[in-house]
Amino acid sequence: MRDNEKNETKDVLCETAGGETVYCDGTSIVAVLPPGRAVLSTSWLNGGYHEDVRMVFNHHLSEDACRADTLEGGSVEGYLRLTASRLGFDPDQSTGMLTKADMCNAAVVTHTFRDLTVTAVVTGGIEANGGRAGDPASFYEESGNFCDLGGTINTMLFIGASLLPQTMIRVVMTAAEAKAAALQELMAPSCYSTGIATGSGTDMITVVSAPTHPLMLTNAGKHAKLGELIGRCVKEATRDALARQTDLFPENQQNMLVRLGRFGIGEENFWETATALPGEHCREEFCARLTEMAGDPVLVAATASVLHIADEVAWGLLPLNAGRRAVHSMMMGISATPGIDLPGWSDLMCTGNSPIPEEWVRFVAWCIENRS
């Protein structure tokens, strides 16, 4: 590792229990490692398992530098090597990750149990690249080309213990599950299907452990305390990073239109549905009422229930007819709400042909048009 005399002027994010110094210089988050650390990384630069890495970094890519043919250095690995050198480190002893996320929005979470400490440093975005495992692919890799790095969730994990290489792989598995759990709890939508995202298509992770540490651990699964600490750190840091970078937090999800967004449904769909209903229609009044109703907690709860039924039908857990009957029962209950006059609504709603989310849109549009 080269001397990096500027470290002292950087914005230090944390000093881990194992002695790693993590700092931010505006466009990169850098972790300086003591000698002898074991590192497992998904990076193009010194990826895989290594015991000679002295620096780990997470680097912000500008909008114009997100494809291999526009990167300095001529390739992803070349760009990472160039970045490591500019940060003042030997590229042969460095590994790094790339993202469009701003480094100032990084989240740092540490949890400790007895002599064991786990720290997660996460940057994240999901709004442009969120996907669910098994969604249709967006590219086929050829000749080293790669996809856009927008919306990437990058994770650094520092484990204050000695781990076997196979245990570090298990760390990655547990961290991936924790990230997916965080996205599920936020109802983050996939950009490529109607499913709930489990990550982005370009997520990366780097795990650092200390082979000389007196605490030797062999299990990083969910039953082990190490697995619990990893899960808690990654979940909390992922949620915090997404809130900072993309304003994805629970309060913003408490809106009917936001929930329907993952099905490609928005204000325009409601208006088009309303114009097909009997009577006269005023777009300005309709949209004003829709905006008002969209934030109603009861309607948000009902929408969440309807969409979960639609999910279970799609997953094969419920028959379509049973799901429709349950949704229609909910409609009947809401139609009894004071202030809504819905004579004959069931004749228009229960056609039995439309997808469940579309039937819900028709019902809500009918409620708005017939609200007294």
Residue frames relative to the residue before (quaternion, step in Angstrom):
aa qw qx qy qz dx dy dz
M 1.0000 0.0000 0.0000 0.0000 0.00 0.00 0.00
R 0.4187 -0.6993 0.5205 0.2543 3.54 -0.99 0.87
D 0.5793 -0.5545 0.4484 0.3947 3.54 -1.21 0.38
N 0.0876 -0.7845 0.6123 0.0442 3.56 -0.92 0.87
E 0.1565 -0.8548 0.4907 0.0632 3.53 0.23 1.33
K 0.6401 0.5592 -0.3286 0.4118 3.58 1.23 -0.38
N 0.4006 0.7529 -0.4604 0.2463 3.59 1.24 -0.17
E 0.6601 0.5525 -0.3193 0.3962 3.53 0.94 -0.91
T 0.6905 0.4670 -0.2876 0.4716 3.62 1.16 -0.47
K 0.5314 0.6453 -0.4074 0.3677 3.59 1.21 -0.11
D 0.5418 -0.5946 0.4900 0.3359 3.53 -1.36 0.36
V 0.2281 -0.8028 0.5385 0.1160 3.59 -0.21 1.25
L 0.2876 -0.7692 0.5514 0.1472 3.57 -0.77 1.09
C 0.7830 -0.1970 0.1399 0.5733 3.57 0.98 -0.79
E 0.2402 -0.6802 0.6624 0.2020 3.49 -1.39 0.31
T 0.3080 -0.7868 0.5015 0.1861 3.58 -0.42 1.17
A 0.6595 -0.5124 0.3748 0.4025 3.54 -1.29 0.34
G 0.6876 0.4865 -0.2799 0.4606 3.57 1.17 -0.55
G 0.6233 -0.5861 0.3266 0.4017 3.58 1.27 0.03
E 0.4706 0.6486 -0.4642 0.3772 3.61 1.22 0.21
T 0.2345 -0.7492 0.6036 0.1392 3.57 -1.03 0.82
V 0.0929 -0.7971 0.5965 0.0115 3.56 -0.73 1.11
Y 0.0839 0.8103 -0.5728 0.0908 3.58 -0.66 1.09
C 0.3159 -0.7277 0.5815 0.1804 3.54 -1.34 0.38
D 0.1454 -0.7964 0.5810 0.0842 3.57 -0.96 0.88
G 0.7208 -0.4244 0.2357 0.4948 3.58 1.22 0.38
T 0.8107 0.1384 -0.0691 0.5647 3.59 0.81 -0.96
S 0.7763 0.2154 -0.1420 0.5751 3.60 1.23 -0.13
I 0.2278 -0.6847 0.6656 0.1907 3.49 -1.30 0.52
V 0.1095 -0.8167 0.5665 -0.0095 3.54 -0.72 1.13
A 0.1089 -0.7590 0.6387 0.0647 3.54 -1.04 0.87
V 0.1980 -0.7735 0.5958 0.0865 3.56 -0.63 1.18
L 0.2083 -0.8258 0.5200 0.0659 3.56 -0.58 1.20
P 0.4708 -0.6242 0.5306 0.3273 3.58 -1.08 0.66
P 0.6491 -0.5141 0.3677 0.4233 3.61 -1.18 0.36
G 0.8096 0.3483 -0.2235 0.4163 3.53 -1.24 0.56
R 0.4338 0.6893 -0.4826 0.3221 3.59 1.15 0.32
A 0.3318 -0.6922 0.6013 0.2220 3.55 -1.23 0.62
V 0.0650 -0.8126 0.5788 -0.0199 3.58 -0.82 1.04
L 0.0644 -0.7577 0.6489 0.0248 3.54 -1.00 0.94
S 0.0618 0.8351 -0.5342 0.1158 3.57 -0.54 1.18
T 0.3897 -0.6949 0.5529 0.2440 3.55 -1.25 0.54
S 0.3816 0.7713 -0.4433 0.2510 3.59 1.29 0.16
W 0.5250 -0.5845 0.5170 0.3397 3.54 -1.36 0.41
L 0.7077 0.3985 -0.2361 0.5335 3.58 1.22 -0.55
N 0.8336 -0.1253 0.0357 0.5368 3.56 -0.50 1.23
G 0.2034 0.7919 -0.5427 0.1921 3.55 0.91 0.95
G 0.6330 0.4989 -0.4079 0.4290 3.55 -1.29 0.27
Y 0.6888 -0.4648 0.3583 0.4255 3.58 -1.23 -0.53
H 0.0809 0.7859 -0.6061 0.0921 3.58 -0.88 1.05
E 0.2123 -0.7655 0.5918 0.1369 3.55 -1.25 0.51
D 0.6558 0.4964 -0.3176 0.4720 3.59 1.24 0.30
V 0.4416 0.6860 -0.4648 0.3441 3.60 1.23 0.29
R 0.1647 -0.8120 0.5564 0.0634 3.58 -0.88 0.97
M 0.7934 0.1672 -0.1043 0.5759 3.60 1.25 -0.19
V 0.1099 -0.7588 0.6410 0.0359 3.53 -1.06 0.92
F 0.0217 0.8225 -0.5681 0.0147 3.60 -0.89 0.83
N 0.2127 -0.7140 0.6540 0.1317 3.51 -1.38 0.46
H 0.0885 -0.8584 0.5046 -0.0269 3.58 -0.43 1.24
H 0.3925 -0.7094 0.5446 0.2147 3.56 -1.02 0.90
L 0.2187 -0.7662 0.5949 0.1062 3.56 -0.84 1.07
S 0.4434 -0.6708 0.5204 0.2874 3.56 -0.99 0.76
E 0.6885 -0.4971 0.3410 0.4031 3.56 -1.28 0.39
D 0.7139 0.4740 -0.2538 0.4486 3.60 1.05 -0.75
A 0.7347 0.4205 -0.2218 0.4840 3.58 1.23 -0.23
C 0.4249 0.7396 -0.4229 0.3059 3.55 0.93 0.90
R 0.6842 0.3647 -0.3233 0.5426 3.57 1.16 0.53
A 0.6535 -0.5650 0.3351 0.3760 3.53 -1.12 0.73
D 0.6994 0.4909 -0.2892 0.4316 3.59 0.97 -0.80
T 0.7032 0.4200 -0.2802 0.5006 3.62 1.23 -0.08
L 0.5343 0.6462 -0.4000 0.3701 3.59 1.25 -0.07
E 0.4868 -0.5994 0.5425 0.3307 3.53 -1.14 0.66
G 0.7262 0.3932 -0.2991 0.4781 3.55 -1.01 0.74
G 0.4827 -0.7346 0.3811 0.2865 3.58 1.30 -0.13
S 0.7873 0.0633 -0.0425 0.6119 3.60 1.25 -0.16
V 0.6719 -0.4676 0.3608 0.4469 3.57 -1.27 0.13
E 0.6671 0.4866 -0.3095 0.4715 3.58 0.87 -0.92
G 0.6474 0.5255 -0.3216 0.4488 3.58 0.97 -0.83
Y 0.6529 0.5039 -0.3139 0.4703 3.57 1.01 -0.81
L 0.6482 0.5114 -0.3208 0.4641 3.59 0.99 -0.80
R 0.6306 0.5191 -0.3338 0.4706 3.58 1.00 -0.75
L 0.6505 0.5150 -0.3091 0.4649 3.56 0.97 -0.87
T 0.6510 0.5189 -0.3084 0.4603 3.57 1.00 -0.86
A 0.6385 0.5215 -0.3286 0.4608 3.59 0.94 -0.85
S 0.6503 0.5114 -0.3165 0.4642 3.59 0.95 -0.83
R 0.6676 0.4992 -0.3031 0.4617 3.58 0.92 -0.86
L 0.6514 0.4927 -0.3146 0.4838 3.56 1.15 -0.53
G 0.5673 -0.6435 0.3530 0.3735 3.57 1.31 -0.08
F 0.6277 0.5374 -0.3295 0.4568 3.58 1.21 0.45
D 0.5709 -0.5777 0.4639 0.3536 3.53 -1.29 0.43
P 0.4250 -0.7256 0.4717 0.2651 3.66 -0.57 1.05
D 0.6320 0.5468 -0.3385 0.4325 3.60 1.10 -0.61
Q 0.7367 0.3246 -0.2098 0.5549 3.57 1.27 -0.27
S 0.6127 0.5277 -0.3387 0.4811 3.56 1.20 0.60
T 0.0446 -0.7568 0.6489 0.0646 3.53 -1.31 0.37
G 0.0265 -0.8458 0.5312 -0.0418 3.57 -0.92 0.84
M 0.3011 -0.7253 0.5975 0.1620 3.50 -1.39 0.39
L 0.2620 -0.7688 0.5690 0.1289 3.57 -1.22 0.55
T 0.1015 0.7833 -0.6058 0.0957 3.57 -1.13 0.70
K 0.4560 -0.6382 0.5325 0.3182 3.54 -1.31 0.25
A 0.4969 0.6734 -0.4252 0.3446 3.59 1.23 -0.29
D 0.4853 -0.6602 0.4967 0.2863 3.56 -1.16 0.70
M 0.4930 -0.6854 0.4557 0.2821 3.56 -0.89 0.94
C 0.6022 0.5736 -0.3640 0.4193 3.58 1.14 -0.54
N 0.6721 0.4803 -0.2944 0.4805 3.59 1.25 -0.28
A 0.3490 0.7504 -0.4936 0.2673 3.59 1.22 0.31
A 0.2292 -0.7483 0.6078 0.1345 3.54 -1.20 0.66
V 0.1317 -0.7809 0.6089 0.0454 3.56 -1.02 0.88
V 0.0404 0.7917 -0.6060 0.0667 3.58 -0.77 1.07
T 0.0558 -0.7885 0.6125 0.0048 3.57 -0.98 0.92
H 0.0086 -0.7711 0.6366 0.0104 3.56 -1.06 0.81
T 0.1395 -0.8029 0.5791 0.0243 3.55 -1.06 0.85
F 0.0185 0.7527 -0.6581 -0.0068 3.53 -1.18 0.68
R 0.8163 -0.0987 -0.0009 0.5691 3.56 -0.54 1.24
D 0.8215 -0.2025 0.1501 0.5115 3.62 -0.67 -1.05
L 0.6157 0.5727 -0.3303 0.4287 3.59 1.29 -0.04
T 0.0074 -0.7893 0.6133 -0.0291 3.58 -0.86 1.02
V 0.0749 -0.7727 0.6301 0.0196 3.55 -1.02 0.92
T 0.0566 -0.7882 0.6128 0.0103 3.57 -0.93 0.92
A 0.1106 -0.7739 0.6214 0.0526 3.57 -1.00 0.91
V 0.0807 -0.7486 0.6569 0.0380 3.55 -1.06 0.89
V 0.0165 0.8421 -0.5309 0.0939 3.57 -0.39 1.26
T 0.0647 -0.7170 0.6889 0.0846 3.53 -1.20 0.71
G 0.0428 0.8525 -0.5165 0.0680 3.56 -0.93 0.72
G 0.0573 0.7279 -0.6832 0.0072 3.45 -1.37 0.57
I 0.0966 -0.8221 0.5609 0.0172 3.57 -1.01 0.74
E 0.5349 0.6965 -0.3801 0.2905 3.56 1.24 -0.44
A 0.7716 0.3601 -0.1899 0.4888 3.61 1.04 -0.66
N 0.8076 0.2618 -0.0856 0.5214 3.58 1.17 -0.48
G 0.3616 0.7546 -0.4842 0.2558 3.58 1.24 0.21
G 0.0541 0.8042 -0.5890 0.0591 3.55 -0.98 0.84
R 0.3578 -0.6988 0.5768 0.2257 3.51 -1.34 0.34
A 0.5631 -0.6113 0.4223 0.3619 3.58 -0.88 0.89
G 0.7702 0.2987 -0.2496 0.5054 3.55 -0.75 1.09
D 0.4456 0.6717 -0.4639 0.3674 3.61 1.27 -0.01
P 0.6332 -0.4992 0.4017 0.4342 3.61 -1.21 0.31
A 0.4798 -0.6826 0.4758 0.2783 3.57 -0.96 0.91
S 0.3580 -0.7343 0.5368 0.2110 3.57 -1.23 0.48
F 0.8062 0.0457 -0.0572 0.5871 3.61 1.22 -0.12
Y 0.2622 -0.7052 0.6312 0.1885 3.51 -1.37 0.31
E 0.3926 -0.7631 0.4613 0.2253 3.56 -0.55 1.17
E 0.1343 0.7616 -0.6249 0.1071 3.52 -0.92 1.02
S 0.8603 0.0796 -0.0692 0.4988 3.57 -1.06 0.81
G 0.7020 -0.5070 0.2723 0.4195 3.57 1.03 0.76
N 0.4597 0.6702 -0.4704 0.3438 3.60 1.21 0.08
F 0.0992 -0.7954 0.5968 0.0367 3.54 -1.13 0.61
C 0.5782 -0.6207 0.4147 0.3294 3.54 -1.27 0.39
D 0.7168 -0.4294 0.3490 0.4242 3.52 -1.40 0.23
L 0.3483 -0.7670 0.5091 0.1765 3.57 -0.98 0.87
G 0.3500 0.7421 -0.5035 0.2707 3.60 1.18 0.42
G 0.8214 0.2733 -0.1815 0.4665 3.58 -1.07 0.70
T 0.3873 0.7564 -0.4564 0.2638 3.59 1.19 0.40
I 0.2052 -0.7294 0.6367 0.1431 3.57 -1.15 0.74
N 0.0432 -0.8100 0.5843 -0.0256 3.57 -0.46 1.23
T 0.1151 -0.8175 0.5644 0.0000 3.55 -0.88 1.03
M 0.1136 -0.7243 0.6752 0.0808 3.52 -1.07 0.89
L 0.0537 -0.7951 0.6040 0.0117 3.58 -0.85 0.98
F 0.1110 -0.7859 0.6076 0.0296 3.55 -0.80 1.08
I 0.1206 -0.8086 0.5757 0.0139 3.56 -0.54 1.24
G 0.2745 -0.7825 0.5419 0.1369 3.57 -0.61 1.15
A 0.6085 0.4894 -0.3781 0.4972 3.56 0.61 1.21
S 0.4978 -0.6103 0.5167 0.3357 3.54 -1.34 0.21
L 0.0321 -0.8128 0.5810 -0.0288 3.58 -0.74 1.10
L 0.4654 -0.6358 0.5363 0.3025 3.55 -1.12 0.67
P 0.6460 -0.5264 0.3621 0.4176 3.62 -1.11 0.49
Q 0.6693 0.4946 -0.3116 0.4585 3.60 0.93 -0.81
T 0.6139 0.5301 -0.3499 0.4687 3.58 1.13 -0.56
M 0.6290 0.5311 -0.3369 0.4569 3.59 1.05 -0.69
I 0.6067 0.5251 -0.3565 0.4787 3.58 1.11 -0.59
R 0.6372 0.5143 -0.3217 0.4754 3.56 1.04 -0.76
V 0.5663 0.5753 -0.3738 0.4567 3.61 1.16 -0.59
V 0.6510 0.5146 -0.3122 0.4625 3.58 0.94 -0.90
M 0.6423 0.5237 -0.3253 0.4553 3.59 0.96 -0.84
T 0.6820 0.4816 -0.2902 0.4676 3.58 0.86 -0.95
A 0.6471 0.5150 -0.3197 0.4624 3.59 0.99 -0.81
A 0.6406 0.5212 -0.3280 0.4587 3.59 1.00 -0.78
E 0.6427 0.5076 -0.3200 0.4763 3.59 1.02 -0.78
A 0.6521 0.5185 -0.3169 0.4534 3.57 0.98 -0.82
K 0.6287 0.5215 -0.3300 0.4731 3.58 1.02 -0.79
A 0.6611 0.5019 -0.3053 0.4667 3.58 0.93 -0.90
A 0.6356 0.5271 -0.3261 0.4603 3.58 1.04 -0.77
A 0.6283 0.5311 -0.3334 0.4604 3.59 1.02 -0.79
L 0.6752 0.4884 -0.2948 0.4677 3.58 0.93 -0.89
Q 0.6288 0.5279 -0.3349 0.4622 3.58 1.04 -0.73
E 0.6725 0.4978 -0.2997 0.4583 3.58 0.95 -0.86
L 0.6871 0.4329 -0.2713 0.5166 3.58 1.23 -0.43
M 0.3304 -0.7541 0.4894 0.2874 3.61 1.33 -0.16
A 0.1670 0.8013 -0.5502 0.1653 3.57 0.97 0.90
P 0.3409 -0.7840 0.4794 0.1983 3.61 -0.65 1.04
S 0.4706 -0.6112 0.5484 0.3229 3.52 -1.24 0.52
C 0.3999 -0.7051 0.5343 0.2395 3.56 -1.13 0.69
Y 0.7320 0.4358 -0.2106 0.4795 3.57 1.27 -0.22
S 0.7725 0.1287 -0.1018 0.6134 3.59 1.28 0.03
T 0.5949 -0.5511 0.4224 0.4048 3.58 -1.27 -0.14
G 0.4882 0.6940 -0.4128 0.3312 3.58 1.27 0.12
I 0.5524 -0.5545 0.4986 0.3725 3.52 -1.41 0.07
A 0.4964 -0.6872 0.4419 0.2935 3.60 -0.81 0.98
T 0.2280 -0.7482 0.6049 0.1495 3.54 -1.20 0.63
G 0.7664 -0.1330 0.0829 0.6229 3.57 1.34 -0.04
S 0.4934 -0.5782 0.4987 0.4166 3.55 -1.21 -0.44
G 0.6289 -0.5687 0.3755 0.3742 3.56 -1.26 0.22
T 0.7530 0.3731 -0.1897 0.5077 3.59 1.25 -0.18
D 0.2823 0.7920 -0.5029 0.2003 3.61 1.19 0.37
M 0.1013 -0.7837 0.6116 0.0382 3.56 -1.16 0.72
I 0.0888 -0.7896 0.6054 0.0462 3.56 -1.24 0.44
T 0.0661 -0.7541 0.6514 0.0501 3.53 -1.24 0.65
V 0.1274 -0.7885 0.6007 0.0340 3.58 -0.83 1.06
V 0.1012 -0.7884 0.6065 0.0179 3.55 -0.92 1.01
S 0.0297 0.7815 -0.6227 0.0255 3.59 -0.89 0.93
A 0.4214 -0.7143 0.5158 0.2147 3.57 -1.33 0.27
P 0.2973 -0.8082 0.4789 0.1709 3.63 -0.04 1.23
T 0.7077 0.4499 -0.2728 0.4715 3.63 1.09 -0.58
H 0.4355 0.7023 -0.4640 0.3190 3.60 1.26 0.00
P 0.5151 -0.6699 0.4319 0.3153 3.64 -0.92 0.82
L 0.6572 0.4780 -0.3203 0.4868 3.61 1.18 -0.45
M 0.0875 -0.8041 0.5880 0.0010 3.57 -0.49 1.24
L 0.0232 -0.8090 0.5864 -0.0320 3.58 -0.72 1.12
T 0.2071 -0.8117 0.5400 0.0814 3.56 -0.96 0.88
N 0.7527 0.3454 -0.1929 0.5263 3.61 1.21 -0.24
A 0.0398 -0.8020 0.5959 -0.0047 3.59 -0.74 1.09
G 0.3852 0.7358 -0.4694 0.2998 3.57 1.22 0.44
K 0.7347 -0.4578 0.2854 0.4112 3.56 -1.31 0.18
H 0.6459 0.5284 -0.3362 0.4365 3.63 1.11 -0.52
A 0.6619 0.5118 -0.2968 0.4604 3.59 1.19 -0.53
K 0.5986 -0.5739 0.4162 0.3730 3.58 -1.15 0.59
L 0.5977 0.5514 -0.3650 0.4534 3.58 1.05 -0.69
G 0.6590 0.5091 -0.3073 0.4606 3.58 0.92 -0.86
E 0.6276 0.5319 -0.3353 0.4591 3.58 1.03 -0.76
L 0.6815 0.4851 -0.2960 0.4610 3.59 0.87 -0.95
I 0.6156 0.5276 -0.3438 0.4738 3.59 1.03 -0.75
G 0.6703 0.5124 -0.2993 0.4456 3.58 0.85 -0.97
R 0.6769 0.4896 -0.2992 0.4611 3.57 0.89 -0.91
C 0.6654 0.5062 -0.3105 0.4523 3.59 0.90 -0.91
V 0.7049 0.4674 -0.2795 0.4544 3.57 0.80 -1.00
K 0.6423 0.5181 -0.3361 0.4539 3.60 0.92 -0.80
E 0.7022 0.4685 -0.2792 0.4577 3.56 0.78 -0.99
A 0.6828 0.4824 -0.2974 0.4612 3.58 0.89 -0.90
T 0.6304 0.5288 -0.3363 0.4580 3.61 1.01 -0.75
R 0.6619 0.4957 -0.3087 0.4700 3.58 0.88 -0.89
D 0.6633 0.5054 -0.3044 0.4604 3.58 0.94 -0.89
A 0.6683 0.5054 -0.3057 0.4521 3.59 0.90 -0.92
L 0.6654 0.4963 -0.3051 0.4668 3.60 0.96 -0.82
A 0.6213 0.5250 -0.3434 0.4695 3.58 1.06 -0.68
R 0.6786 0.4944 -0.2911 0.4587 3.58 0.96 -0.87
Q 0.7518 0.4305 -0.2166 0.4500 3.57 0.87 -1.01
T 0.8455 0.1812 -0.0328 0.5012 3.58 0.83 -0.99
D 0.4334 -0.7034 0.4532 0.3347 3.61 1.28 0.06
L 0.4044 0.6800 -0.5041 0.3464 3.58 1.08 0.69
F 0.3152 0.7155 -0.5690 0.2550 3.54 -0.28 1.28
P 0.7420 -0.4700 0.2270 0.4207 3.62 -1.15 0.54
E 0.6513 0.5384 -0.3425 0.4107 3.60 0.85 -0.86
N 0.6777 0.4967 -0.2976 0.4533 3.59 0.98 -0.77
Q 0.6431 0.5174 -0.3212 0.4642 3.58 1.24 -0.35
Q 0.5741 0.5964 -0.3751 0.4171 3.57 1.29 -0.13
N 0.5402 0.5663 -0.4114 0.4672 3.52 0.71 1.19
M 0.5142 -0.6785 0.4327 0.2965 3.57 -0.82 1.01
L 0.6730 0.5034 -0.3067 0.4468 3.59 0.91 -0.87
V 0.6154 0.5324 -0.3452 0.4676 3.58 1.07 -0.68
R 0.6684 0.5043 -0.3050 0.4537 3.59 0.91 -0.91
L 0.6928 0.4751 -0.2749 0.4676 3.58 1.00 -0.80
G 0.4881 0.7058 -0.4119 0.3065 3.57 1.25 -0.37
R 0.6622 0.5163 -0.3345 0.4278 3.62 0.96 -0.71
F 0.6567 0.4482 -0.3131 0.5195 3.58 1.29 -0.13
G 0.5439 -0.6484 0.3804 0.3729 3.56 1.30 0.25
I 0.5178 0.6384 -0.4028 0.4025 3.56 1.22 0.46
G 0.0722 0.7979 -0.5929 0.0808 3.57 -0.87 1.02
E 0.8089 -0.2870 0.2037 0.4710 3.53 -1.34 -0.24
E 0.6459 0.5432 -0.3259 0.4261 3.59 0.93 -0.88
N 0.6366 0.5282 -0.3305 0.4543 3.58 1.04 -0.75
F 0.6382 0.5142 -0.3265 0.4709 3.57 1.01 -0.78
W 0.6730 0.4981 -0.3071 0.4525 3.59 0.89 -0.89
E 0.6472 0.5064 -0.3264 0.4671 3.60 0.92 -0.81
T 0.6433 0.5116 -0.3207 0.4707 3.58 1.03 -0.75
A 0.6528 0.5306 -0.3141 0.4401 3.58 0.97 -0.88
T 0.6674 0.5152 -0.3154 0.4355 3.60 0.94 -0.82
A 0.6438 0.5075 -0.3268 0.4703 3.58 1.22 -0.33
L 0.5739 0.5787 -0.3765 0.4405 3.59 1.28 -0.13
P 0.6253 -0.5508 0.3857 0.3961 3.62 -1.16 0.47
G 0.7111 0.4681 -0.3365 0.4026 3.58 -1.20 0.51
E 0.5974 -0.5501 0.4453 0.3771 3.51 -1.40 -0.01
H 0.1829 -0.8034 0.5640 0.0546 3.55 -1.14 0.67
C 0.1101 -0.7617 0.6364 0.0507 3.55 -1.09 0.84
R 0.4084 -0.7523 0.4581 0.2394 3.57 -0.41 1.20
E 0.6552 0.5294 -0.3328 0.4240 3.60 0.84 -0.91
E 0.6844 0.4688 -0.2870 0.4791 3.57 0.90 -0.94
F 0.6482 0.5316 -0.3261 0.4369 3.57 0.94 -0.88
C 0.7002 0.4710 -0.2812 0.4570 3.60 0.80 -0.98
A 0.6088 0.5407 -0.3521 0.4615 3.58 1.10 -0.64
R 0.6688 0.4825 -0.2928 0.4838 3.57 0.97 -0.85
L 0.6259 0.5379 -0.3366 0.4535 3.58 1.02 -0.79
T 0.6571 0.5075 -0.3100 0.4632 3.59 0.91 -0.89
E 0.6496 0.5172 -0.3085 0.4641 3.56 1.02 -0.83
M 0.7113 0.4608 -0.2612 0.4620 3.56 0.84 -0.99
A 0.5895 0.6209 -0.3712 0.3594 3.60 1.06 -0.71
G 0.7212 0.4289 -0.2454 0.4855 3.57 1.13 -0.59
D 0.4373 0.6940 -0.4662 0.3313 3.59 1.25 0.04
P 0.4610 -0.7241 0.4283 0.2824 3.63 -0.55 1.12
V 0.6418 0.5203 -0.3376 0.4510 3.60 1.02 -0.75
L 0.6722 0.4804 -0.3004 0.4765 3.59 0.95 -0.84
V 0.6103 0.5309 -0.3513 0.4715 3.61 1.06 -0.66
A 0.6536 0.5081 -0.3101 0.4673 3.58 0.96 -0.87
A 0.6515 0.5050 -0.3122 0.4722 3.57 0.98 -0.84
T 0.6448 0.5180 -0.3175 0.4638 3.59 0.99 -0.85
A 0.6368 0.5242 -0.3262 0.4619 3.58 0.97 -0.85
S 0.6513 0.5120 -0.3121 0.4649 3.58 1.00 -0.81
V 0.6495 0.5196 -0.3117 0.4594 3.57 0.95 -0.90
L 0.6937 0.4758 -0.2824 0.4611 3.58 0.88 -0.92
H 0.6199 0.5174 -0.3559 0.4705 3.58 1.09 -0.58
I 0.6077 0.5246 -0.3500 0.4827 3.57 1.07 -0.67
A 0.6431 0.5120 -0.3220 0.4698 3.58 0.96 -0.85
D 0.6230 0.5318 -0.3359 0.4649 3.60 1.03 -0.77
E 0.6945 0.4817 -0.2885 0.4499 3.58 0.83 -0.96
V 0.5951 0.5310 -0.3612 0.4832 3.57 1.13 -0.56
A 0.6662 0.5046 -0.2961 0.4626 3.60 0.95 -0.92
W 0.6965 0.4658 -0.2686 0.4753 3.60 1.06 -0.72
G 0.5115 -0.6647 0.4063 0.3625 3.57 1.28 -0.13
L 0.4854 0.6799 -0.4240 0.3497 3.58 1.23 0.29
L 0.7665 0.1898 -0.1223 0.6013 3.60 1.25 -0.38
P 0.4650 -0.6317 0.5274 0.3263 3.59 -1.09 0.61
L 0.6035 -0.5938 0.3894 0.3628 3.59 -1.04 0.75
N 0.6716 0.5051 -0.3145 0.4416 3.60 0.85 -0.90
A 0.6419 0.5106 -0.3265 0.4698 3.59 1.03 -0.77
G 0.6376 0.5221 -0.3301 0.4603 3.58 0.99 -0.80
R 0.6525 0.5127 -0.3150 0.4606 3.59 0.94 -0.88
R 0.6542 0.5156 -0.3250 0.4478 3.59 0.90 -0.87
A 0.6438 0.5150 -0.3255 0.4631 3.58 1.00 -0.79
V 0.6576 0.5007 -0.3075 0.4716 3.59 0.96 -0.86
H 0.6503 0.5108 -0.3242 0.4594 3.60 0.93 -0.80
S 0.6134 0.5349 -0.3483 0.4651 3.60 1.08 -0.67
M 0.6350 0.5138 -0.3251 0.4765 3.58 1.05 -0.75
M 0.6232 0.5381 -0.3350 0.4581 3.58 1.02 -0.78
M 0.6441 0.5240 -0.3242 0.4533 3.58 0.95 -0.83
G 0.6533 0.5129 -0.3179 0.4573 3.57 1.00 -0.79
I 0.6738 0.4805 -0.2967 0.4766 3.58 0.96 -0.85
S 0.6289 0.5568 -0.3435 0.4201 3.59 1.03 -0.71
A 0.6402 0.5196 -0.3237 0.4641 3.57 1.24 -0.36
T 0.4430 0.7012 -0.4494 0.3318 3.59 1.32 0.00
P 0.5171 -0.6401 0.4593 0.3345 3.62 -0.89 0.85
G 0.7513 0.3720 -0.2878 0.4630 3.56 -1.04 0.83
I 0.6992 0.3775 -0.2740 0.5418 3.58 1.27 -0.06
D 0.1184 -0.7945 0.5954 0.0173 3.55 -0.68 1.15
L 0.0855 0.8483 -0.5094 0.1168 3.56 -0.16 1.28
P 0.0462 0.8111 -0.5812 0.0469 3.64 0.55 1.05
G 0.8573 0.1332 -0.1085 0.4854 3.53 -0.88 0.97
W 0.3339 0.7742 -0.4939 0.2125 3.61 1.20 0.24
S 0.6360 0.5689 -0.3456 0.3904 3.60 0.97 -0.81
D 0.6018 0.5650 -0.3665 0.4293 3.59 1.09 -0.57
L 0.7071 0.4347 -0.2534 0.4969 3.57 1.12 -0.67
M 0.6903 0.5207 -0.2837 0.4146 3.56 1.01 -0.81
C 0.7993 0.3769 -0.1671 0.4371 3.52 0.61 -1.17
T 0.0781 0.8286 -0.5459 0.0966 3.56 0.63 1.11
G 0.3512 -0.7708 0.4682 0.2518 3.58 1.15 -0.54
N 0.6579 0.5306 -0.3013 0.4414 3.60 1.24 0.05
S 0.6946 0.4923 -0.2820 0.4424 3.60 1.00 -0.76
P 0.5866 -0.5370 0.4569 0.3984 3.61 -1.22 0.43
I 0.6518 -0.5607 0.3442 0.3772 3.56 -1.09 0.71
P 0.6627 0.4889 -0.3489 0.4473 3.69 0.78 -0.78
E 0.6498 0.5101 -0.3276 0.4585 3.62 1.02 -0.69
E 0.6164 0.5222 -0.3475 0.4760 3.59 1.06 -0.65
W 0.6353 0.5202 -0.3296 0.4660 3.58 1.06 -0.72
V 0.6202 0.5295 -0.3369 0.4706 3.59 1.00 -0.78
R 0.6609 0.5062 -0.3109 0.4585 3.59 0.92 -0.89
F 0.6523 0.5168 -0.3117 0.4585 3.56 0.99 -0.83
V 0.6777 0.4768 -0.3041 0.4700 3.60 0.85 -0.93
A 0.6285 0.5226 -0.3397 0.4653 3.60 0.98 -0.76
W 0.6370 0.5153 -0.3208 0.4751 3.59 1.01 -0.79
C 0.6288 0.5313 -0.3320 0.4606 3.60 0.99 -0.81
I 0.6653 0.5031 -0.3068 0.4585 3.59 0.89 -0.93
E 0.6973 0.4886 -0.2742 0.4471 3.59 0.86 -0.93
N 0.7672 0.3407 -0.1807 0.5124 3.58 1.15 -0.60
R 0.3842 0.7225 -0.4861 0.3068 3.56 1.25 0.36
S 0.3369 -0.7703 0.5118 0.1768 3.55 -0.74 1.09
